[in-house]
Amino acid sequence: MAFVTPAAWRSSLLGGRVPTSRATSTAPPVASPVVKAVLSPDKPKKLSKVEGLKTESKGLRYPIPQELAADTTHISEAAIQIMKFHGSYQQDDREQRKRGAEKAYQFMLRLKMPAGEFPAAMYRELDDLSTELGNTTLRATTRCTFQMHGILKKNLKSVFSRILNAGGSTIGACGDLSRNVMCTPAPIDAPEYVAARHLSRMLAELFAPQTGAFSEIWLDGEKAASLEYWKKDLDMGAVGQLMREDANDTHLTFPGHEEPIYGDQYLPRKFKIGVTVAGDNSIDIYTQDIGVVVVMNADNTEVEGYNLTVGGGMGRTHKKESTFARTGDHLGYVPAADIYTACKAIIAAQRDHGNREVRANARMKYLVHKMGIDSFRTLVEGYYGKPFEDYRELAAWEFKDWLGWYDQGNGKAFLGLFIENGRIKDEGTFRLKTALRKIVDDFGYDFVVTPNQNVLIRDVPNERKADLDALLTEHGITLPADVNINHRLAMACPALPLCGLAVTEAERHMPTVIDRVNSVLAEAGLADMPVVMRMTGCPNGCARPYMAELGFVGSGPQAYQLWLGGCPDQTRLAYPYDEKVKDADLEATLRPLLAAYKEDRADGESFGAFTARWGKDALHKYAAERVG
């Protein structure tokens, strides 16, 4: 198939259409579409409301200054959408709502933390802010960053400015652009891990928004007192050149524009990039818009190139079959020197052809699904300027949580610390927030946030390991080796009371659910069996429940859609087994499933592999006969 010429579509950002519907999480076959037939606009389309707001914002400026100056506790819908690009969501505490009274408005701020890395000095500032101007807690997220809740509108400028002046940023942590770039979190001093971290920082800056809105609004037009910490080891001149350069006149950029990659309207929807090394699937690579895998030379001394996956994404809407969770496809391999051009080409394809009419269908996964991976590859090659090489076969994927003590390879060690659902707080004798602050103040160790909402404490001299263990134990924190395996593997989103999309509990309820599942496992003679469980309060999929062996997706008050069939290494999409399981019926629903598993499991077969092998219909039939 001939290359698509991006210039043919340059004047229009209306290319994508609503994708083919599908009834389950498994995509239907896509009939070899011709790129032109899929993408050619036959008549002007009506853009979604948010597209207009982005254009009218004049580079993410309007209407935020005007809204901040208003004597209110909250901001308008237009400002809410633009504020996301600045790294903040407006929320209200549902448990504080009272009839006839104004909602308890507050803001969540999420940080930009490429590769999840966070220096001790920056953590100290964030901890102070959460205590002084937040709800006192911090949260480690599933995209390797921290966020803080409970900030009042009147304090926003103070919090933003303090973060920026301390060498941090929230810019681009939310909004329709490349979000925080994930990376395998292990701070191992080996060539492939060093390369992965460096590439994550470079991609984070390559796709960072360039508008001056952030300093104008939050710093009154002044430069921040400190350079963002992850930039200190980067050649920012080279980054700027990479950002603006084209590849063989393939229209990757907008010459002379304030936003050379994004233009006036940025991307159609959020965009997620993850980087890892061969075999290490700690980042859930198939859930990323772009997954990047470092490919080393035969001696494992230099990066030879990179494998690329495209089109993953978890978000969906209940009872709307045009939305679905999707795992990414193998796009191909690129030599090391071409990685930045290749990633720009993928983003340019989504920028110019993604769906800007229906936001529910705006993620790149819908474009990849509608076109099929072969035609999408051809589209991207038109921007890239040449064909992709074949995807390289590498080591099999394995999920790694990196909890416990590990050798960094440089004479020091790191400790992976388990944090239940990412919430950093003090509660009774459990004093995690105090302990982490003491580690920063007394030891000066830097942190890394993992994709499973945990924290790694890095660069610990081997002679201080016992001191660190003792400090944690003194503060009521269970060391990783003593944490139940199913709590270790689990994730949940924040959900109630602050997330406006949540229809039921997740973070606060998940620990109890795990304990209940563990009881049913023990009852079935399967005690201590590992099962990857994930829970969200709505179908948006922030905790990636559609990749779990046992996924709980909020479908109503105290009720969950139940997903089965994911796998421990996070390479297979689950399927919806039951549309609505009442929380009170959880044990009754699981007992026949576990009975079938115990009776028919193959040697070494995981629960997810078993439920995938049996399938929904056979499991339902078995459960009905068992109950009957």
SULDA-V708563 format. One line per field, one symbol per residue. phi: phi as a letter, one per 30 degrees, with the letter a starting at -180 (. if undefined). A space follows every 50 residues. Layout:
# SULDA-V708563
phi=???
This chain:
# SULDA-V708563
phi=.ddddeedcddbccddbddedbdbdcddecdfddedddcddcaecddded dddddddhiicdcdeddddddbcbbddddedddeddjbcdbbdddcdbei cddddabccccdbeiidbdedddeddddddddbccicbbdcdcibcbbci ddedcedddeddddddjcacdidbjdaddeddaeddddcbeddddddddd dddddecddcededdddcbhiddddbdeddddccdddddddddcdcbhhc idbceidecdccidchcdaebbbbbaceiccdchedccdbcccdccdddh cbdcabdbcbjdlcdabeibddcadbcdcddlbbdedcdddddddddddd edbddccbddccddeddddddiddddededddddjaddddeddbeddbdb chdjdbddjbibbbcdcdbehidcacaiddbddddddddddcciddcbcc dcicbccciceedcddddedddddcicddedcdeedddddbbddhdccdd cdcadbedceedddddddddddddibeiddbdcbbbdaddidchddcddb ccbeblehbbdccbjdbechcbddbddbdacdedceddddeddddddddb dddiddddddddddiddddddddddddd
